[in-house]
Amino acid sequence: MKNNSAEPKKKANKIYSNIGLKLLSVVLGFLVWLLVLNIDDSAVTRTIRDIPVNLVNTDAITSQNQLYTITSGDTVDIVVKGRKSLISDLDASDFKAVADMSKISITNAVPITVTANSTNAGCHKW
C-alpha cells in the first residue's frame, strides 16, 4: 500500500515551483492581449459630411435693419479621429453645428461651433 500523505505535498510543490516564471507568463500574456486589442481597434480618421448648421441669434442682425445671406451652403463637413469602434458608427445626426449670428466678425464671417450630441466616452468637444 502507498503512502498518500506525500502526494498533496508534491502537488503543492508543483503549483508553487517556478512561481516567478508563471507570473511573468501571465503578465506577458496580458501585454500581448493589449497589443492585439490596439492593433484591431486602432485610431482612424473619418470625414462626417453634411451636418446641418442651425442659425441662432439672427435678431442681432435684423434688429439693426441689416440683412444676411448664406453664401456657401447650410451644411458643414468635419473630420473626426478616434478608435475604429467609436468612429465607425458616427454620422451627421450625432453632431450639432451652430452659427451664432451675434458673433459676426468685422469681415462678416460667423464662426460655426460643432459639438457631439452623444455622450460617448470617446466624443469630446474640440
ABEGO torsion letter per residue (X at the ends): XBBAAAAAAAAAAAAABGAAAAAAAAAAAAAAAAAAAAAABBBBBBBBBGBBBBBBGAAAAAAAGBBBBBAAEABBBBBBBEBAAAAAABBAAABBBBBBAAABBAAGBBBBBBBBABABAABBBX
